[in-house]
Every structure is written in C-alpha cells, then in structure tokens.
C-alpha cells in the first residue's frame, strides 16, 4: 500500500502554504482597521493556502488506493488539510520521511517528542489565541478583549492551570477552550512520558558504567 505521508520534495511548498495561511489569518484578526483591499488580500492568501493543502490531500488520497477508507486510516491527514494551522501535528511523519531521504541519523525518542511538542504548543497556542480573541473581543460581557489577554488565557489553558481571570463566554469560544484543554493534557503527558523515558534509560545505564569503572 503506498504511503500517504507527504514526500520530502513536497514539504517546502506545503510548509510555506501553512505559514502563509497563519500570517494572513493573524493580519486579518489583529488589524481591526484593515481596509477592504487588505481583507481581500488576506482572504485570497488563506484560500490559496487552503487550496494547496486540499490538493495535496487529494493526491495522497488517490495514491493510497484506500478509497473511502482513507479518512479512517489517516485521520490526521484529513484534519491538517481542513485546518492548515495544525500542520505541525504532522512533524513526526515529515521528519521521518526527510531523514530517510537524506540518510540522517535519527534523534532519540525523547528529543523527537520534546521537539514535536514544542512546535505543536507554539503553533496551536498562537492559533487558539487568535481564534479566541476574534470570537470574544466584541461579545457582551467578554473578559478577553485584547490579544495579550487571549495569549495569557491560552497559556493558562494549555498548562491546565485555569486561573479564571479570563474566560470565553461565547459558544464557539468555549468549543475552542475544550479543544485546547484536550491538547494541553495530551502535550503535557507526551513531555512527561518522554522525560520519564530519558530518566529510566539514564538510570539503567548507571550500573553498567559503575561496573566498567
């Protein structure tokens, strides 16, 4: 069965498309007095990035020969195509494809997990802060009315702290909050597991090093 993972030579345009989407989305949300032509440029850039992601999905879907079973076997590819901002979630398969192509030595599992988690936290957090700020800033009774507060809320939510000084009041804002809480728990668990694995391996090597000494 052909692999649906993105080929290394396609990664550059796909990554650029994801960055283009994020930049256009950020400008559209943060610049409140954006002129009409500026809004059109942002919307056009986002549509172009989306089209590139969907085209890549269509090519991989066709090459996989899975037909209607493709979404069941590769849900992440479908999610990333629908939401290009989540492209960092594909870091692991992309890294493996590039490493195999260029015959580079693999990073240790803890290093890969920590790198992947760091990228995912930055991109997911920034995207969530933009989305919540856009949804909440004009809502009646909202406590998230500036981007700085949205970033603070995102950090406390990802860390599963939840101080309660800034909370979303809209339905869609709370949907984003629930998704962010789930991401925070998963990412913290991944980092904790990777660090625990590193410690266990380090402690397991100590008896051998003591015997050699």
C-alpha positions as CSV (number, residue, x, y, z in Angstrom):
1,X,0.0,0.0,0.0
2,X,1.5,3.4,-1.0
3,X,2.2,5.6,2.0
4,X,0.0,8.7,2.3
5,X,2.7,10.6,4.1
6,X,3.9,13.8,2.4
7,X,7.1,13.3,0.3
8,X,10.1,15.4,1.3
9,X,10.1,17.3,-2.0
10,X,6.6,18.5,-1.4
11,X,7.3,19.7,2.1
12,X,8.6,23.1,1.2
13,X,5.5,24.4,-0.6
14,X,3.2,22.8,1.9
15,X,5.0,24.4,4.8
16,X,5.1,27.8,3.1
17,X,1.4,27.4,2.4
18,X,0.7,26.8,6.1
19,X,2.8,29.8,7.1
20,X,1.0,31.9,4.5
21,X,-2.3,30.8,6.0
22,X,-1.2,31.7,9.5
23,X,0.2,35.1,8.5
24,X,-2.9,36.1,6.6
25,X,-5.1,34.9,9.4
26,X,-3.1,36.8,12.0
27,X,-3.2,40.0,10.0
28,X,-7.0,39.6,9.4
29,X,-7.6,39.2,13.2
30,X,-5.1,41.6,14.7
31,X,-5.5,44.6,12.3
32,X,-9.0,45.8,13.2
33,X,-9.0,48.8,10.8
34,X,-7.8,46.8,7.8
35,X,-9.1,48.3,4.6
36,X,-11.3,46.4,2.2
37,X,-8.5,45.6,-0.2
38,X,-6.4,44.3,2.7
39,X,-9.2,42.0,3.8
40,X,-9.5,40.7,0.2
41,X,-5.7,40.0,0.1
42,X,-5.8,38.1,3.4
43,X,-8.8,36.1,2.3
44,X,-7.2,35.3,-1.0
45,X,-4.0,34.2,0.7
46,X,-5.9,32.0,3.0
47,X,-7.9,30.5,0.2
48,X,-4.7,29.8,-1.8
49,X,-3.1,28.1,1.2
50,X,-6.2,26.0,1.7
51,X,-6.3,25.0,-1.9
52,X,-2.7,23.8,-1.8
53,X,-3.4,21.7,1.4
54,X,-6.6,20.2,-0.2
55,X,-4.7,19.4,-3.4
56,X,-2.0,17.6,-1.5
57,X,-4.7,15.7,0.4
58,X,-6.4,14.7,-2.9
59,X,-3.1,13.5,-4.4
60,X,-2.2,11.4,-1.3
61,X,-5.8,10.0,-1.1
62,X,-5.6,8.9,-4.8
63,X,-2.1,7.4,-4.4
64,X,-3.1,5.5,-1.2
65,X,-5.7,3.5,-3.2
66,X,-7.8,3.2,0.0
67,X,-10.9,4.9,-1.4
68,X,-13.5,5.7,1.2
69,X,-11.3,4.0,3.9
70,X,-8.7,6.7,3.7
71,X,-10.1,9.0,6.4
72,X,-10.4,6.1,8.8
73,X,-6.8,5.0,8.3
74,X,-5.3,8.5,8.1
75,X,-7.5,11.0,10.1
76,X,-4.6,13.3,10.8
77,X,-4.0,14.0,7.1
78,X,-7.7,14.9,6.7
79,X,-7.7,17.2,9.8
80,X,-4.5,19.0,8.7
81,X,-5.9,19.6,5.2
82,X,-9.1,21.1,6.6
83,X,-7.2,23.2,9.2
84,X,-3.8,24.1,7.8
85,X,-2.9,25.8,11.1
86,X,-2.5,22.3,12.6
87,X,0.2,21.3,10.1
88,X,2.9,21.0,12.8
89,X,1.0,17.9,14.0
90,X,2.5,16.1,11.0
91,X,6.0,16.8,12.2
92,X,6.7,13.2,13.1
93,X,5.9,11.6,9.7
94,X,7.6,14.5,7.8
95,X,10.7,14.2,9.9
96,X,11.0,10.5,9.3
97,X,10.5,11.0,5.5
98,X,13.2,13.6,5.3
99,X,15.5,11.7,7.5
100,X,15.2,8.6,5.4
101,X,15.6,10.5,2.1
102,X,18.8,12.2,3.3
103,X,20.1,9.3,5.4
104,X,20.4,11.4,8.5
105,X,20.7,9.7,12.0
106,X,17.5,9.7,14.0
107,X,17.1,11.8,17.1
108,X,16.4,10.0,20.3
109,X,12.7,9.4,21.1
110,X,12.7,11.9,24.0
111,X,14.3,14.6,21.7
112,X,11.8,13.9,19.0
113,X,8.8,14.1,21.4
114,X,10.1,17.3,23.0
115,X,10.7,19.0,19.6
116,X,7.4,17.9,18.3
117,X,5.6,19.1,21.4
118,X,7.3,22.4,21.4
119,X,6.3,23.1,17.8
120,X,2.8,21.9,18.5
121,X,2.4,24.1,21.6
122,X,3.7,27.2,19.8
123,X,1.5,26.8,16.7
124,X,-1.6,25.5,18.5
125,X,-1.3,28.2,21.2
126,X,-0.9,31.1,18.8
127,X,-3.7,29.8,16.6
128,X,-6.0,29.4,19.6
129,X,-5.2,32.8,20.9
130,X,-6.0,34.4,17.6
131,X,-9.3,32.5,17.3
132,X,-10.5,33.2,20.8
133,X,-9.6,36.9,20.5
134,X,-11.6,37.1,17.3
135,X,-14.6,35.3,18.8
136,X,-14.6,37.1,22.1
137,X,-13.5,40.7,21.6
138,X,-16.9,42.1,20.7
139,X,-19.1,39.6,22.8
140,X,-21.2,41.1,25.6
141,X,-19.7,40.5,29.0
142,X,-16.4,39.2,27.5
143,X,-13.2,39.3,29.6
144,X,-11.0,38.6,26.6
145,X,-10.9,42.0,24.7
146,X,-7.3,42.3,23.7
147,X,-4.8,39.9,22.2
148,X,-2.5,40.0,25.2
149,X,-5.3,38.6,27.4
150,X,-6.0,36.0,24.8
151,X,-2.4,34.8,24.9
152,X,-2.5,34.7,28.7
153,X,-5.7,32.7,28.7
154,X,-4.1,30.3,26.1
155,X,-1.0,29.8,28.2
156,X,-3.0,29.1,31.4
157,X,-5.4,26.7,29.5
158,X,-2.6,24.8,27.8
159,X,-0.9,24.4,31.1
160,X,-4.2,23.2,32.6
161,X,-4.0,25.8,35.3
162,X,-7.1,27.8,34.6
163,X,-6.8,30.9,36.8
164,X,-10.4,32.0,35.9
165,X,-9.5,35.7,35.4
166,X,-10.2,35.4,31.7
167,X,-12.7,33.0,30.3
168,X,-14.6,32.7,27.0
169,X,-18.3,33.5,27.1
170,X,-19.3,32.6,23.5
171,X,-20.3,29.1,22.5
172,X,-17.6,28.8,19.9
173,X,-15.0,30.3,22.2
174,X,-15.8,27.6,24.7
175,X,-15.5,24.9,22.0
176,X,-12.0,26.2,21.3
177,X,-11.3,26.1,25.0
178,X,-12.4,22.5,25.3
179,X,-10.1,21.5,22.3
180,X,-7.2,23.5,23.8
181,X,-7.7,21.7,27.2
182,X,-7.5,18.3,25.5
183,X,-4.4,19.4,23.6
184,X,-2.8,20.7,26.8
185,X,-3.3,17.4,28.6
186,X,-2.1,15.4,25.7
187,X,1.0,17.5,25.2
188,X,2.0,17.6,28.8
189,X,1.5,13.9,29.0
190,X,3.8,13.5,26.0
191,X,6.6,15.6,27.5
192,X,6.3,13.9,30.9
193,X,6.4,10.5,29.3
194,X,9.5,11.4,27.2
195,X,11.3,12.8,30.2
196,X,10.5,9.7,32.2
197,X,11.8,7.5,29.4
198,X,15.0,9.5,29.4
199,X,15.5,9.2,33.1
200,X,14.8,5.5,33.1
201,X,17.4,4.9,30.4
202,X,19.9,7.1,32.2
203,X,19.4,5.2,35.5
204,X,19.5,1.8,33.6
205,X,23.0,2.7,32.2
206,X,24.4,3.6,35.7
207,X,25.1,0.0,36.9
208,X,27.0,-0.8,33.7
209,X,29.1,2.4,34.0
210,X,29.9,1.6,37.6
211,X,31.0,-2.0,36.7
212,X,33.2,-0.6,34.0
213,X,34.7,1.9,36.4
